[in-house]
Amino acid sequence: MKLDKVSTKVKRSSQPKVTIKTTRYTYSNTFNQIMFGVFGHDKELKHREYIFSIPSNWKVMSVNDAKQLQKQMMKKQQFLKQKSAQ
């Protein structure tokens, strides 16, 4: 998936759900379709937007937050392995 054509939004709501809005290029008339159809760009993706609606009591994590959490968990696992080996 090309990320330059994708955007995301997070908004608060009472129920969790995801909404996907897709915009595509289409030819405005038959003449344009005949003239430019050879390039194969009809119905090509212009933009896709993901809207995540989540309850206010849910935590939103960025990629960096998830990486930091993973590092913390790995350190804790190593600590527990060393402690159990002693």
Order of alpha helices (4+ residues) and beta strands (2+ residues): beta-beta-alpha-beta-alpha
